[in-house]
Amino acid sequence: MATAAHQLTPEASANPAPEAIVVRFAGDSGDGMQLTGGQFTLATALAGNDLATFPDFPAEIRAPQGTLFGVSAFQINFGSTEIDTAGDQPDVLIAMNPAALKTNVDALKPGGLIIADEGEFGQRNLDKAKYAANPLEDDSLGKWQLLKLDISQLTLDAVKPFGLGNKEALRCKNMWTLGLALWMFDRDRQPIIDWLKAKFAKAPELAEANIAALNAGHAYGETAELGAMGISQRHVAAAPSEPGLYRTITGAEAISLGLVAGAQLAELPMFFGGYPITPASAILHHLARFKEYGVTTFQAEDEIAAIASALGASYAGSLGVTSSSGPGIALKGEAMGLAIMTELPLVIVNSQRGGPSTGLPTKTEQSDLYQAVYGRNGDSPMPVLAARSAADCFDVAIEAVRIATQYMTPVMLLTDGYIANAAEPWKVPDMSGYAPFPVTFHTELPAEGEKFLPYARDEKLKRPWVKPGTPGLLHRIGGIEKALGTGNIDYSPGNHQAMTDIRRDKVLGIDIPDQIVEQGQAGGKLVVVGWGSTYGPIATAVRRARAKGLDVSHVHLRHIWPMPKNLGDLLKSYEHILVPEMNTGQLKTVLRDQYLVNAVPLNKVSGQPFTIAEIEAAIVRHLGSDRPEELGPDDTQLPSPEAVNP
């Protein structure tokens, strides 16, 4: 990946388009950085580039203006080749105030470009950002290119004809900034203009003001002779792609569509019971739009009511679905045990975030794996799946529905804050390629003189699913231990042993695909094993390491529990196993427990995703050491107080 100095200079413009460019928009949480990044993403997708995004924003609804903890950022990595991550180091940082500059500039690539709104670098904002001097004036930014513009004043000038007040006018400066960014990377403005007209259809003067700001930013790039400052327009060629219909999609959107598709493949209506919580709330918002597909959504008064209502819907013959994040999943624990005991299909989506307790509500983490696999009272086995990317959420959601309905069991689908909010291009699939798995409700009456057995078993060890009220099939299910077959209450030691074993064996016997090797081959020096959203940085790091001749392979798990039947032998075919996780080593522990392998952790719990460089460096350290099991990841070193509170 070329540096910004090479990407944006006139001399570079004659060279082929760079492989990828990383741009980060950063400003106050009221500056509209997420909206700006989202619209730049739209323009980039329409240009045919592959892309990945990383929205990063504070937990406060409206953090104090100009403060370091109130900074909101949006990073996009786009290019003419396959993009798997949002990028390690930005090539371009657009900083709307001093706090945005201070919290983001150290991530900028050496030689990268800073575009700063010098109109916001007054003494008050400098004090809030804890700057002793104005960094735009004191040469402290010398290792980067600096373009300082009074974006605030340029925006006021652009929207002056519309008679807006000063505060309202300054709300348009994100559009001015977006216009400049669109010019820099040769993006079409018309889709943004159309979007603004639709968004402000009831306030056309606001639409026109924002359009004027957008056009003014674009015109500035065209007319300001930025080439004299080493900055010129760049065109990034479209990425190669298979023919088809594409759209950008977030993880929350893909899960919602996948759940709907899964319900259709199962030929079931869907009931979603949810309670608002970051970052899972978007799933409820998206599903509420699919009433025509037999989807009923219910915003409950709390997390317990949300899962209880979904479980009740499953009892009544619908596909019950609920969703939350770690704290809400903890509250749902007892009802998950009830779903396991009653053996009803239920899909539980866990969009993980930093914990424990309220923790880091808007930051990403993978620390709920123990909770998913082990986190209920009693021996309560439940299938667990993990999505690797925003687009992958669609297929994983369908798989969760398949397992839940075909094996009469609750299933947990793990995603995280990064996947839920991030966007990437998605080829809309041809659903004719998906095999239906229609549910058959039990309606057959027992033979004369016999009773219906609600806990009878088929070859999959699943019990029959009967809609309540079906004539002749009166039965009861519940949370107290049930007798084998009859479903009557039975506390006897032998019965509890038998029922516990059956519930375990049913889950362990679920039909799942064998584990594949993403890159490399079975057997070798080192395998990097990941799950969830670590896929992108691991895949890229392993690809780079293999290009250097290193003997390293990549295995990525979708089925966390039960694990693929060939996984143990596959892992034992490697000399060493490295497991990067955004937790303190949870999958590593499960792998050690199940297969007695010496899996070595690489852990990170900063609320930020892994960078490619972190994993690539760990691979090199690991292969370069005679005793890799003694290597500790750099990320687990405690930071200095100065690093935490600069």
NORWOSUL-V570410 format. One record per helix or strand. SS is the DSSP state (hx for helix, st for strand). FROM is the first residue (numbers start at 1). LEN is the number of residues. If there is no record, write none. Layout:
# NORWOSUL-V570410
SS,FROM,LEN + SS,FROM,LEN
This chain:
# NORWOSUL-V570410
hx,4,4 + hx,10,5 + st,20,9 + hx,33,14 + st,50,7 + hx,68,3 + st,71,9 + st,92,4 + hx,98,10 + st,113,5 + hx,118,3 + hx,123,6 + st,145,5 + hx,151,12 + hx,166,5 + hx,173,12 + hx,190,10 + hx,204,20 + hx,226,4 + st,246,5 + hx,251,16 + st,270,5 + hx,281,7 + hx,291,3 + st,295,5 + hx,303,14 + st,319,6 + hx,326,6 + hx,333,10 + st,346,7 + st,354,1 + st,360,1 + hx,369,6 + st,383,4 + hx,392,16 + st,410,7 + hx,417,5 + st,423,5 + hx,431,3 + st,455,1 + st,482,1 + st,485,1 + st,489,1 + hx,493,16 + st,519,1 + st,524,8 + hx,532,16 + st,552,6 + st,559,3 + hx,567,6 + st,574,8 + hx,586,10 + st,599,5 + hx,612,12 + hx,628,3 + hx,634,3 + hx,641,4
